[in-house]
């Protein structure tokens, strides 16, 4: 009985173990969703972030009980503030810029949210931790298809998949046509898979940005002699 009382007083009782287990479970659920989507930070990263945040909160609440006295005052909020600022370094490492495209923002935000869920679980605010986790899945599973159905802005970049016969100056004509119609080519990359099947066929991915009509641009490019196909894709969609 005395041992159980001492363990609870020291912040190492079953209550704290349950709070760590809740942080582990909720963080793992969030990480599993990221893992299924093949993101850079998946199941292990999110689980460790949430579990570590919960542990730091418990240390902040109970770890300094043996030094408290008339001359020592404890401010548990200081550790929480350091978690919020420190987790930003992890999130920043997940964000990268390739040309004009920024990737990893959603995963970085998920890491930040997972840290918050772990902090809430460690602070004993289990209901808030669960509600925020549910809110995460509503955002990812409901808002994602909803945003895909919204009308695309004319200022948004688009990805073009272009295949043509090489050696005829087709690429020069394609770039000239894009410029003439008010589009700029921000990124250009070749698809090596198509070239292995037929070296005479060139397959390109182009990221174009402009205020012109994408439908008219696609139609104009398809009429260039030597062009075999032109397909427009959303710039944020993964390359097949």
BAVO-280663 format. One record per residue: residue in three letters; residue number from 1; x, y, z of N, C-alpha, C in turn. Coordinates in nm, 4 decimals, decimal comma. Layout:
<pts>
     r     k       n_px       n_py       n_pz      ca_px      ca_py      ca_pz       c_px       c_py       c_pz
   ALA   NUM          X          Y          Z          X          Y          Z          X          Y          Z
...
</pts>
This chain:
<pts>
     r     k       n_px       n_py       n_pz      ca_px      ca_py      ca_pz       c_px       c_py       c_pz
   UNK     1     0,0833    -0,1202     0,0000     0,0000     0,0000     0,0000     0,0866     0,1249     0,0000
   UNK     2     0,1896     0,1200     0,0874     0,2794     0,2348     0,0956     0,3568     0,2531    -0,0341
   UNK     3     0,3932     0,1401    -0,0972     0,4667     0,1470    -0,2243     0,3806     0,2083    -0,3337
   UNK     4     0,2517     0,1703    -0,3370     0,1617     0,2267    -0,4371     0,1434     0,3761    -0,4139
   UNK     5     0,1360     0,4165    -0,2886     0,1201     0,5593    -0,2594     0,2435     0,6370    -0,3020
   UNK     6     0,3614     0,5823    -0,2731     0,4859     0,6500    -0,3094     0,4994     0,6608    -0,4605
   UNK     7     0,4630     0,5514    -0,5329     0,4739     0,5533    -0,6785     0,3832     0,6584    -0,7381
   UNK     8     0,2624     0,6718    -0,6854     0,1709     0,7722    -0,7374     0,2194     0,9121    -0,7037
   UNK     9     0,2765     0,9298    -0,5846     0,3273     1,0609    -0,5456     0,4452     1,1012    -0,6341
   UNK    10     0,5276     1,0049    -0,6714     0,6450     1,0342    -0,7518     0,6119     1,0497    -0,8998
   UNK    11     0,4839     1,0351    -0,9347     0,4462     1,0504    -1,0748     0,4789     0,9304    -1,1594
   UNK    12     0,4863     0,8133    -1,0963     0,5194     0,6918    -1,1696     0,4174     0,5810    -1,1448
   UNK    13     0,2926     0,6204    -1,1245     0,1879     0,5238    -1,0998     0,1194     0,4791    -1,2272
   UNK    14     0,0134     0,3989    -1,2104    -0,0598     0,3476    -1,3253    -0,1286     0,4589    -1,4027
   UNK    15    -0,1628     0,5657    -1,3349    -0,2253     0,6785    -1,4050    -0,1318     0,7340    -1,5118
   UNK    16    -0,0062     0,7545    -1,4753     0,0905     0,8082    -1,5708     0,1218     0,7074    -1,6820
   UNK    17     0,1258     0,5788    -1,6464     0,1470     0,4767    -1,7478     0,0314     0,4768    -1,8473
   UNK    18    -0,0904     0,4943    -1,7975    -0,2062     0,5019    -1,8858    -0,2003     0,6222    -1,9781
   UNK    19    -0,1518     0,7344    -1,9258    -0,1395     0,8544    -2,0096    -0,0350     0,8341    -2,1186
   UNK    20     0,0752     0,7665    -2,0854     0,1752     0,7350    -2,1879     0,1189     0,6383    -2,2914
   UNK    21     0,0413     0,5403    -2,2450    -0,0180     0,4445    -2,3378    -0,1168     0,5123    -2,4317
   UNK    22    -0,1936     0,6080    -2,3799    -0,2878     0,6815    -2,4649    -0,2126     0,7620    -2,5701
   UNK    23    -0,1058     0,8291    -2,5294    -0,0251     0,9050    -2,6249     0,0345     0,8129    -2,7305
   UNK    24     0,0815     0,6966    -2,6879     0,1371     0,5987    -2,7814     0,0322     0,5553    -2,8832
   UNK    25    -0,0870     0,5226    -2,8353    -0,1930     0,4727    -2,9228    -0,2381     0,5788    -3,0230
   UNK    26    -0,2686     0,6991    -2,9742    -0,3187     0,8036    -3,0632    -0,2124     0,8468    -3,1642
   UNK    27    -0,0890     0,8572    -3,1196     0,0196     0,8961    -3,2104     0,0429     0,7887    -3,3165
   UNK    28     0,0323     0,6615    -3,2758     0,0514     0,5527    -3,3713    -0,0601     0,5509    -3,4754
   UNK    29    -0,1821     0,5831    -3,4339    -0,2936     0,5863    -3,5286    -0,2715     0,6952    -3,6332
   UNK    30    -0,2268     0,8130    -3,5879    -0,1970     0,9210    -3,6821    -0,0812     0,8814    -3,7738
   UNK    31     0,0223     0,8227    -3,7167     0,1371     0,7813    -3,7964     0,1033     0,6726    -3,8964
   UNK    32     0,0087     0,5868    -3,8615    -0,0314     0,4812    -3,9534    -0,0949     0,5394    -4,0792
   UNK    33    -0,1743     0,6445    -4,0628    -0,2352     0,7101    -4,1792    -0,1279     0,7696    -4,2688
   UNK    34    -0,0260     0,8309    -4,2092     0,0837     0,8874    -4,2872     0,1660     0,7770    -4,3545
   UNK    35     0,1815     0,6642    -4,2852     0,2574     0,5520    -4,3414     0,1856     0,4934    -4,4623
   UNK    36     0,0538     0,4802    -4,4542    -0,0241     0,4269    -4,5654    -0,0119     0,5170    -4,6872
   UNK    37    -0,0021     0,6478    -4,6648     0,0132     0,7431    -4,7749     0,1584     0,7560    -4,8217
   UNK    38     0,2471     0,6766    -4,7639     0,3885     0,6735    -4,8056     0,4561     0,8090    -4,7897
   UNK    39     0,4320     0,8734    -4,6753     0,4950     1,0016    -4,6478     0,6311     0,9816    -4,5830
   UNK    40     0,7114     1,0884    -4,5847     0,8483     1,0784    -4,5341     0,8513     1,0484    -4,3846
   UNK    41     0,7560     1,0994    -4,3097     0,7436     1,0690    -4,1667     0,6195     0,9835    -4,1486
   UNK    42     0,6395     0,8600    -4,1040     0,5273     0,7675    -4,0972     0,4984     0,7191    -3,9575
   UNK    43     0,4736     0,5905    -3,9445     0,4289     0,5309    -3,8196     0,5296     0,5507    -3,7068
   UNK    44     0,6545     0,5182    -3,7310     0,7542     0,5254    -3,6237     0,7808     0,6685    -3,5789
   UNK    45     0,7941     0,7596    -3,6756     0,8251     0,8988    -3,6407     0,7138     0,9612    -3,5584
   UNK    46     0,5891     0,9470    -3,6032     0,4776     1,0074    -3,5307     0,4596     0,9448    -3,3923
   UNK    47     0,4768     0,8137    -3,3834     0,4632     0,7472    -3,2533     0,5679     0,7966    -3,1554
   UNK    48     0,6916     0,8070    -3,2009     0,7988     0,8535    -3,1126     0,7786     0,9984    -3,0706
   UNK    49     0,7331     1,0823    -3,1630     0,7099     1,2235    -3,1295     0,6018     1,2363    -3,0232
   UNK    50     0,4884     1,1686    -3,0429     0,3797     1,1778    -2,9459     0,4167     1,1193    -2,8114
   UNK    51     0,4839     1,0051    -2,8108     0,5236     0,9412    -2,6861     0,6262     1,0260    -2,6109
   UNK    52     0,7226     1,0825    -2,6852     0,8236     1,1669    -2,6215     0,7616     1,2938    -2,5641
   UNK    53     0,6660     1,3536    -2,6362     0,5998     1,4742    -2,5858     0,5235     1,4448    -2,4576
   UNK    54     0,4563     1,3294    -2,4522     0,3848     1,2913    -2,3306     0,4815     1,2709    -2,2146
   UNK    55     0,5941     1,2055    -2,2403     0,6931     1,1841    -2,1350     0,7466     1,3170    -2,0821
   UNK    56     0,7753     1,4104    -2,1719     0,8262     1,5408    -2,1283     0,7240     1,6150    -2,0422
   UNK    57     0,5966     1,6025    -2,0776     0,4934     1,6664    -1,9958     0,4876     1,6036    -1,8571
   UNK    58     0,5002     1,4720    -1,8488     0,4983     1,4048    -1,7194     0,6214     1,4423    -1,6366
   UNK    59     0,7357     1,4525    -1,7029     0,8564     1,4971    -1,6323     0,8382     1,6390    -1,5804
   UNK    60     0,7749     1,7231    -1,6632     0,7509     1,8607    -1,6218     0,6583     1,8674    -1,5006
   UNK    61     0,5590     1,7774    -1,4949     0,4614     1,7801    -1,3858     0,5149     1,7158    -1,2579
   UNK    62     0,5902     1,6069    -1,2715     0,6269     1,5283    -1,1537     0,7771     1,5141    -1,1314
   UNK    63     0,8577     1,5495    -1,2293     0,9994     1,5174    -1,2205     1,0805     1,6012    -1,1238
   UNK    64     1,0240     1,7090    -1,0724     1,1022     1,7981    -0,9860     1,0421     1,8083    -0,8461
   UNK    65     0,9571     1,7106    -0,8113     0,8911     1,7161    -0,6810     0,9906     1,7074    -0,5660
   UNK    66     1,1044     1,6412    -0,5883     1,2004     1,6229    -0,4786     1,2824     1,7470    -0,4487
   UNK    67     1,2780     1,8472    -0,5353     1,3576     1,9686    -0,5113     1,2701     2,0892    -0,4776
   UNK    68     1,1398     2,0703    -0,4729     1,0502     2,1813    -0,4411     1,0634     2,2195    -0,2941
   UNK    69     1,0535     2,3476    -0,2682     1,0610     2,3979    -0,1303     1,0266     2,5445    -0,1263
   UNK    70     1,0611     2,6061    -0,0166     1,0302     2,7481     0,0000     1,1057     2,8345    -0,1006
   UNK    71     1,2250     2,7909    -0,1400     1,3079     2,8708    -0,2299     1,3059     2,8196    -0,3741
   UNK    72     1,2368     2,7108    -0,4005     1,2309     2,6533    -0,5351     1,0861     2,6514    -0,5804
   UNK    73     1,0585     2,7188    -0,6917     0,9234     2,7262    -0,7469     0,9230     2,6561    -0,8830
   UNK    74     0,8213     2,5724    -0,9060     0,8123     2,4952    -1,0297     0,7150     2,5609    -1,1258
   UNK    75     0,7579     2,5743    -1,2523     0,6714     2,6268    -1,3579     0,6600     2,5203    -1,4668
   UNK    76     0,5589     2,4325    -1,4583     0,5478     2,3231    -1,5560     0,5298     2,3712    -1,6996
   UNK    77     0,4809     2,4916    -1,7184     0,4552     2,5404    -1,8539     0,5836     2,5634    -1,9329
   UNK    78     0,6958     2,5769    -1,8680     0,8208     2,6048    -1,9379     0,8616     2,4861    -2,0250
   UNK    79     0,8456     2,3646    -1,9742     0,8791     2,2467    -2,0546     0,7845     2,2352    -2,1730
   UNK    80     0,6554     2,2615    -2,1506     0,5582     2,2559    -2,2603     0,5940     2,3551    -2,3699
   UNK    81     0,6369     2,4737    -2,3319     0,6750     2,5745    -2,4307     0,7957     2,5297    -2,5118
   UNK    82     0,8895     2,4618    -2,4465     1,0078     2,4148    -2,5173     0,9728     2,3014    -2,6139
   UNK    83     0,8730     2,2201    -2,5799     0,8295     2,1143    -2,6721     0,7728     2,1763    -2,7985
   UNK    84     0,6890     2,2784    -2,7822     0,6253     2,3426    -2,8974     0,7291     2,4025    -2,9908
   UNK    85     0,8288     2,4704    -2,9341     0,9314     2,5321    -3,0189     1,0292     2,4284    -3,0732
   UNK    86     1,0620     2,3287    -2,9930     1,1593     2,2288    -3,0368     1,1082     2,1390    -3,1478
   UNK    87     0,9793     2,1077    -3,1449     0,9238     2,0195    -3,2478     0,9254     2,0865    -3,3843
   UNK    88     0,9391     2,2193    -3,3861     0,9468     2,2906    -3,5133     1,0676     2,2499    -3,5959
   UNK    89     1,1771     2,2091    -3,5289     1,2954     2,1654    -3,6024     1,2685     2,0348    -3,6768
   UNK    90     1,1910     1,9450    -3,6139     1,1554     1,8207    -3,6811     1,0664     1,8490    -3,8015
   UNK    91     0,9669     1,9352    -3,7802     0,8770     1,9698    -3,8904     0,9485     2,0390    -4,0048
   UNK    92     1,0421     2,1276    -3,9711     1,1161     2,1985    -4,0759     1,1993     2,1031    -4,1600
   UNK    93     1,2478     1,9946    -4,0985     1,3266     1,8980    -4,1733     1,2454     1,8173    -4,2723
   UNK    94     1,1131     1,8206    -4,2575     1,0262     1,7462    -4,3485     0,9807     1,8296    -4,4666
   UNK    95     1,0057     1,9599    -4,4602     0,9621     2,0501    -4,5668     1,0794     2,0758    -4,6606
   UNK    96     1,0575     2,0589    -4,7892     1,1618     2,0879    -4,8858     1,1004     2,1572    -5,0062
   UNK    97     1,1827     2,2331    -5,0729     1,1393     2,3101    -5,1891     1,2140     2,2601    -5,3103
   UNK    98     1,1383     2,2261    -5,4135     1,1983     2,1847    -5,5409     1,1478     2,2803    -5,6468
   UNK    99     1,2384     2,3641    -5,6929     1,2005     2,4738    -5,7821     1,0966     2,5593    -5,7094
   UNK   100     0,9770     2,5719    -5,7658     0,8735     2,6527    -5,7040     0,7721     2,5697    -5,6268
   UNK   101     0,7951     2,4399    -5,6127     0,7000     2,3524    -5,5450     0,7469     2,3244    -5,4028
   UNK   102     0,6580     2,3422    -5,3064     0,6866     2,3170    -5,1657     0,6195     2,1862    -5,1266
   UNK   103     0,6958     2,0944    -5,0692     0,6446     1,9635    -5,0312     0,6642     1,9423    -4,8806
   UNK   104     0,5781     1,8612    -4,8229     0,5956     1,8201    -4,6838     0,5248     1,9053    -4,5812
   UNK   105     0,4480     2,0045    -4,6222     0,3821     2,0927    -4,5259     0,2790     2,0173    -4,4422
   UNK   106     0,2003     1,9321    -4,5063     0,0976     1,8583    -4,4325     0,1605     1,7613    -4,3336
   UNK   107     0,2666     1,6926    -4,3745     0,3336     1,6002    -4,2833     0,3969     1,6750    -4,1669
   UNK   108     0,4552     1,7906    -4,1922     0,5126     1,8709    -4,0844     0,4040     1,9168    -3,9872
   UNK   109     0,2878     1,9557    -4,0408     0,1769     1,9949    -3,9538     0,1265     1,8764    -3,8728
   UNK   110     0,1268     1,7568    -3,9341     0,0848     1,6370    -3,8620     0,1802     1,6049    -3,7476
   UNK   111     0,3092     1,6252    -3,7690     0,4071     1,6056    -3,6621     0,3802     1,7024    -3,5472
   UNK   112     0,3543     1,8267    -3,5799     0,3257     1,9289    -3,4784     0,1998     1,8928    -3,4006
   UNK   113     0,0957     1,8476    -3,4724    -0,0284     1,8076    -3,4077    -0,0068     1,6856    -3,3195
   UNK   114     0,0727     1,5901    -3,3656     0,0991     1,4706    -3,2864     0,1695     1,5059    -3,1564
   UNK   115     0,2603     1,6012    -3,1623     0,3257     1,6473    -3,0396     0,2228     1,7075    -2,9443
   UNK   116     0,1285     1,7823    -2,9978     0,0229     1,8384    -2,9140    -0,0645     1,7313    -2,8526
   UNK   117    -0,0952     1,6267    -2,9288    -0,1745     1,5153    -2,8756    -0,0984     1,4467    -2,7625
   UNK   118     0,0304     1,4253    -2,7816     0,1114     1,3647    -2,6759     0,1179     1,4519    -2,5518
   UNK   119     0,1298     1,5827    -2,5701     0,1327     1,6742    -2,4559     0,0006     1,6710    -2,3794
   UNK   120    -0,1099     1,6675    -2,4534    -0,2413     1,6624    -2,3886    -0,2587     1,5330    -2,3105
   UNK   121    -0,2158     1,4219    -2,3712    -0,2257     1,2934    -2,3014    -0,1376     1,2929    -2,1762
   UNK   122    -0,0175     1,3465    -2,1883     0,0719     1,3520    -2,0732     0,0224     1,4438    -1,9634
   UNK   123    -0,0539     1,5458    -2,0008    -0,1090     1,6393    -1,9023    -0,2375     1,5877    -1,8401
   UNK   124    -0,2838     1,4698    -1,8843    -0,4069     1,4151    -1,8308    -0,5320     1,4622    -1,9005
   UNK   125    -0,5176     1,5372    -2,0085    -0,6324     1,5888    -2,0835    -0,6684     1,4893    -2,1934
   UNK   126    -0,7120     1,3708    -2,1522    -0,7342     1,2618    -2,2467    -0,8456     1,2935    -2,3462
   UNK   127    -0,9500     1,3639    -2,3010    -1,0611     1,3946    -2,3902    -1,0160     1,4869    -2,5035
   UNK   128    -0,9358     1,5874    -2,4703    -0,8850     1,6782    -2,5731    -0,7942     1,6038    -2,6708
   UNK   129    -0,7132     1,5130    -2,6188    -0,6245     1,4356    -2,7061    -0,7039     1,3516    -2,8054
   UNK   130    -0,8114     1,2882    -2,7576    -0,8942     1,2054    -2,8451    -0,9674     1,2911    -2,9474
   UNK   131    -1,0239     1,4045    -2,9027    -1,0986     1,4918    -2,9933    -1,0081     1,5455    -3,1039
   UNK   132    -0,8870     1,5851    -3,0702    -0,7941     1,6371    -3,1714    -0,7543     1,5266    -3,2690
   UNK   133    -0,7360     1,4058    -3,2210    -0,7045     1,2946    -3,3100    -0,8183     1,2689    -3,4077
   UNK   134    -0,9419     1,2722    -3,3576    -1,0581     1,2571    -3,4460    -1,0612     1,3719    -3,5472
   UNK   135    -1,0317     1,4937    -3,5002    -1,0278     1,6080    -3,5907    -0,9239     1,5923    -3,6994
   UNK   136    -0,8113     1,5288    -3,6661    -0,7080     1,5041    -3,7672    -0,7618     1,4167    -3,8797
   UNK   137    -0,8306     1,3093    -3,8437    -0,8802     1,2179    -3,9461    -0,9951     1,2793    -4,0255
   UNK   138    -1,0748     1,3641    -3,9629    -1,1770     1,4361    -4,0391    -1,1109     1,5258    -4,1432
   UNK   139    -1,0039     1,5933    -4,1026    -0,9322     1,6818    -4,1944    -0,8722     1,6052    -4,3105
   UNK   140    -0,8095     1,4901    -4,2817    -0,7386     1,4175    -4,3854    -0,8313     1,3352    -4,4746
   UNK   141    -0,9350     1,2764    -4,4162    -1,0203     1,1859    -4,4930    -1,1407     1,2547    -4,5556
   UNK   142    -1,1824     1,3665    -4,4997    -1,2990     1,4373    -4,5526    -1,2572     1,5600    -4,6333
   UNK   143    -1,1660     1,6378    -4,5798    -1,1264     1,7610    -4,6472    -1,0447     1,7352    -4,7729
   UNK   144    -0,9640     1,6270    -4,7743    -0,8791     1,6010    -4,8912    -0,9613     1,5790    -5,0182
   UNK   145    -1,0594     1,4877    -5,0195    -1,1413     1,4754    -5,1414    -1,2249     1,5984    -5,1693
   UNK   146    -1,2600     1,6732    -5,0633    -1,3386     1,7949    -5,0832    -1,2579     1,9001    -5,1572
   UNK   147    -1,1317     1,9175    -5,1177    -1,0477     2,0171    -5,1852    -1,0195     1,9779    -5,3292
   UNK   148    -1,0140     1,8465    -5,3559    -0,9911     1,8023    -5,4940    -1,1086     1,8342    -5,5852
   UNK   149    -1,2277     1,8515    -5,5271    -1,3465     1,8818    -5,6066    -1,3679     2,0313    -5,6256
   UNK   150    -1,2945     2,1118    -5,5518    -1,3095     2,2567    -5,5665    -1,2555     2,3013    -5,7019
   UNK   151    -1,3140     2,4048    -5,7598    -1,2629     2,4533    -5,8890    -1,1205     2,5037    -5,8756
   UNK   152    -1,0370     2,4649    -5,9696    -0,8964     2,5018    -5,9657    -0,8769     2,6460    -6,0085
   UNK   153    -0,7923     2,7168    -5,9373    -0,7627     2,8555    -5,9714    -0,6861     2,8609    -6,1031
   UNK   154    -0,7138     2,9641    -6,1802    -0,6425     2,9788    -6,3075    -0,4952     3,0116    -6,2870
   UNK   155    -0,4604     3,0530    -6,1648    -0,3208     3,0851    -6,1344    -0,2437     2,9640    -6,0832
   UNK   156    -0,3134     2,8515    -6,0604    -0,2468     2,7330    -6,0072    -0,1622     2,6665    -6,1153
   UNK   157    -0,0454     2,6122    -6,0788     0,0375     2,5437    -6,1780    -0,0250     2,4110    -6,2196
   UNK   158     0,0113     2,3649    -6,3376    -0,0385     2,2381    -6,3894     0,0786     2,1567    -6,4415
   UNK   159     0,0607     2,0251    -6,4430     0,1635     1,9354    -6,4945     0,1178     1,8782    -6,6281
   UNK   160     0,2041     1,8855    -6,7265     0,1766     1,8309    -6,8594     0,2669     1,7115    -6,8853
   UNK   161     0,2066     1,6040    -6,9350     0,2850     1,4886    -6,9779     0,2839     1,4877    -7,1306
   UNK   162     0,4010     1,5059    -7,1886     0,4138     1,5232    -7,3332     0,5014     1,4127    -7,3910
   UNK   163     0,4546     1,3490    -7,4943     0,5364     1,2507    -7,5667     0,5457     1,2933    -7,7133
   UNK   164     0,6658     1,2843    -7,7699     0,6854     1,3265    -7,9080     0,8046     1,2519    -7,9675
   UNK   165     0,8161     1,2616    -8,0990     0,9278     1,1987    -8,1694     1,0480     1,2920    -8,1666
   UNK   166     1,1598     1,2375    -8,1238     1,2798     1,3187    -8,1093     1,3446     1,3539    -8,2418
   UNK   167     1,4350     1,4542    -8,2372     1,5121     1,4924    -8,3539     1,4395     1,5819    -8,4521
   UNK   168     1,3266     1,6400    -8,4126     1,2509     1,7252    -8,5047     1,2312     1,8671    -8,4508
   UNK   169     1,2997     1,8995    -8,3433     1,2848     2,0335    -8,2859     1,1493     2,0569    -8,2216
   UNK   170     1,0852     1,9487    -8,1769     0,9505     1,9609    -8,1196     0,9542     2,0372    -7,9880
   UNK   171     1,0525     2,0094    -7,9044     1,0583     2,0743    -7,7735     1,0679     2,2260    -7,7875
   UNK   172     1,1453     2,2724    -7,8820     1,1572     2,4163    -7,9039     1,0221     2,4761    -7,9401
   UNK   173     0,9460     2,4086    -8,0238     0,8134     2,4579    -8,0618     0,7162     2,4537    -7,9435
   UNK   174     0,7288     2,3515    -7,8607     0,6416     2,3402    -7,7431     0,6661     2,4563    -7,6470
   UNK   175     0,7927     2,4856    -7,6192     0,8247     2,5949    -7,5273     0,7803     2,7291    -7,5847
   UNK   176     0,7964     2,7467    -7,7158     0,7545     2,8710    -7,7802     0,6025     2,8871    -7,7730
   UNK   177     0,5300     2,7771    -7,7900     0,3837     2,7827    -7,7841     0,3363     2,8142    -7,6424
   UNK   178     0,4015     2,7576    -7,5422     0,3666     2,7873    -7,4036     0,3863     2,9356    -7,3731
   UNK   179     0,4991     2,9897    -7,4176     0,5272     3,1317    -7,3946     0,4274     3,2196    -7,4677
   UNK   180     0,3945     3,1828    -7,5887     0,3018     3,2638    -7,6683     0,1636     3,2700    -7,6045
   UNK   181     0,1255     3,1662    -7,5333    -0,0069     3,1611    -7,4716    -0,0063     3,2053    -7,3253
   UNK   182     0,1042     3,2657    -7,2826     0,1084     3,3245    -7,1493     0,1465     3,2288    -7,0382
   UNK   183     0,2137     3,1184    -7,0731     0,2558     3,0211    -6,9729     0,4072     3,0213    -6,9610
   UNK   184     0,4552     2,9992    -6,8390     0,5981     2,9811    -6,8170     0,6223     2,8387    -6,7711
   UNK   185     0,7320     2,7793    -6,8154     0,7669     2,6427    -6,7785     0,8595     2,6490    -6,6577
   UNK   186     0,8078     2,6045    -6,5415     0,8849     2,6114    -6,4181     0,9730     2,4898    -6,3957
   UNK   187     0,9355     2,3772    -6,4550     1,0126     2,2545    -6,4333     0,9960     2,1636    -6,5535
   UNK   188     1,1031     2,0955    -6,5895     1,1015     2,0041    -6,7038     1,1857     1,8827    -6,6686
   UNK   189     1,1284     1,7643    -6,6844     1,2014     1,6415    -6,6541     1,1614     1,5344    -6,7544
   UNK   190     1,2535     1,4445    -6,7832     1,2277     1,3377    -6,8791     1,1823     1,2121    -6,8066
   UNK   191     1,1005     1,1336    -6,8752     1,0545     1,0053    -6,8249     1,1389     0,8959    -6,8897
   UNK   192     1,2340     0,8445    -6,8153     1,3285     0,7478    -6,8707     1,2626     0,6150    -6,9061
   UNK   193     1,1498     0,5841    -6,8426     1,0855     0,4553    -6,8702     1,0381     0,4455    -7,0157
   UNK   194     0,9806     0,5543    -7,0666     0,9315     0,5520    -7,2042     1,0464     0,5416    -7,3039
   UNK   195     1,1597     0,6068    -7,2735     1,2727     0,6044    -7,3655     1,3358     0,4657    -7,3757
   UNK   196     1,3255     0,3874    -7,2683     1,3812     0,2527    -7,2736     1,3010     0,1628    -7,3680
   UNK   197     1,1719     0,1882    -7,3797     1,0886     0,1088    -7,4701     1,1127     0,1482    -7,6165
   UNK   198     1,1308     0,2765    -7,6412     1,1510     0,3244    -7,7779     1,2394     0,4482    -7,7723
   UNK   199     1,3690     0,4356    -7,8019     1,4614     0,5496    -7,7930     1,4218     0,6669    -7,8815
   UNK   200     1,3421     0,6431    -7,9855     1,3019     0,7519    -8,0747     1,1901     0,8373    -8,0151
   UNK   201     1,1269     0,7891    -7,9090     1,0173     0,8608    -7,8448     1,0686     0,9300    -7,7188
   UNK   202     1,0390     1,0596    -7,7077     1,0776     1,1379    -7,5907     0,9531     1,1611    -7,5047
   UNK   203     0,9658     1,1340    -7,3766     0,8552     1,1542    -7,2822     0,8972     1,2583    -7,1794
   UNK   204     0,8191     1,3650    -7,1658     0,8536     1,4774    -7,0788     0,7411     1,5074    -6,9802
   UNK   205     0,7828     1,5544    -6,8618     0,6900     1,6126    -6,7648     0,7243     1,7606    -6,7536
   UNK   206     0,6242     1,8473    -6,7714     0,6443     1,9916    -6,7626     0,5498     2,0493    -6,6579
   UNK   207     0,6021     2,1341    -6,5709     0,5193     2,2124    -6,4789     0,5040     2,3506    -6,5395
   UNK   208     0,3825     2,3857    -6,5786     0,3572     2,5152    -6,6420     0,2697     2,5995    -6,5508
   UNK   209     0,2897     2,7299    -6,5592     0,2161     2,8240    -6,4748     0,1798     2,9448    -6,5600
   UNK   210     0,0538     2,9828    -6,5538     0,0102     3,0985    -6,6316    -0,1383     3,1214    -6,6172
   UNK   211    -0,1852     3,2291    -6,6768    -0,3263     3,2673    -6,6654    -0,4066     3,2288    -6,7888
   UNK   212    -0,3424     3,1654    -6,8861    -0,4134     3,1266    -7,0066    -0,4994     3,0025    -6,9855
   UNK   213    -0,5655     2,9609    -7,0918    -0,6520     2,8437    -7,0865    -0,5683     2,7171    -7,1042
   UNK   214    -0,5743     2,6280    -7,0052    -0,4991     2,5036    -7,0139    -0,5556     2,4137    -7,1240
   UNK   215    -0,6866     2,4192    -7,1429    -0,7486     2,3387    -7,2484    -0,6985     2,3810    -7,3860
   UNK   216    -0,6925     2,5122    -7,4087    -0,6443     2,5615    -7,5369    -0,4961     2,5311    -7,5567
   UNK   217    -0,4183     2,5398    -7,4482    -0,2761     2,5088    -7,4592    -0,2557     2,3619    -7,4945
   UNK   218    -0,3291     2,2740    -7,4285    -0,3175     2,1310    -7,4567    -0,3546     2,1006    -7,6012
   UNK   219    -0,4617     2,1639    -7,6488    -0,5037     2,1423    -7,7873    -0,3991     2,1932    -7,8855
   UNK   220    -0,3398     2,3093    -7,8569    -0,2400     2,3667    -7,9470    -0,1139     2,2805    -7,9511
   UNK   221    -0,0720     2,2294    -7,8355     0,0480     2,1456    -7,8326     0,0269     2,0144    -7,9062
   UNK   222    -0,0926     1,9609    -7,8973    -0,1200     1,8335    -7,9642    -0,1194     1,8469    -8,1162
   UNK   223    -0,1352     1,9692    -8,1672    -0,1365     1,9913    -8,3117     0,0031     2,0107    -8,3701
   UNK   224     0,1040     2,0230    -8,2835     0,2411     2,0389    -8,3320     0,2866     1,9076    -8,3965
   UNK   225     0,3473     1,9169    -8,5116     0,3907     1,7972    -8,5832     0,4982     1,7236    -8,5038
   UNK   226     0,4773     1,5962    -8,4838     0,5712     1,5150    -8,4072     0,5232     1,4849    -8,2666
   UNK   227     0,4269     1,5648    -8,2168     0,3726     1,5405    -8,0829     0,2748     1,4239    -8,0902
   UNK   228     0,2943     1,3243    -8,0042     0,2104     1,2051    -8,0031     0,0954     1,2158    -7,9040
   UNK   229     0,1206     1,2757    -7,7884     0,0147     1,2899    -7,6881     0,0495     1,4013    -7,5910
   UNK   230    -0,0560     1,4659    -7,5394    -0,0428     1,5698    -7,4379    -0,1533     1,5475    -7,3359
   UNK   231    -0,1150     1,5268    -7,2093    -0,2124     1,5020    -7,1025    -0,1847     1,5998    -6,9896
   UNK   232    -0,2906     1,6656    -6,9421    -0,2784     1,7620    -6,8325    -0,3140     1,6961    -6,7000
   UNK   233    -0,2339     1,7250    -6,5974    -0,2579     1,6712    -6,4640    -0,2509     1,7858    -6,3636
   UNK   234    -0,3067     1,7595    -6,2443    -0,2922     1,8533    -6,1338    -0,1446     1,8531    -6,0907
   UNK   235    -0,0890     1,9698    -6,0668     0,0529     1,9787    -6,0309     0,0826     1,9133    -5,8969
   UNK   236    -0,0194     1,9047    -5,8070     0,0024     1,8445    -5,6762    -0,0167     1,6937    -5,6741
   UNK   237    -0,0677     1,6395    -5,7857    -0,0886     1,4950    -5,7921     0,0451     1,4254    -5,8139
   UNK   238     0,0616     1,3056    -5,7539     0,1890     1,2336    -5,7708     0,2087     1,1894    -5,9140
   UNK   239     0,3347     1,1853    -5,9542     0,3683     1,1383    -6,0884     0,3470     0,9886    -6,0952
   UNK   240     0,2722     0,9372    -6,1941     0,2466     0,7928    -6,2027     0,3769     0,7161    -6,2188
</pts>
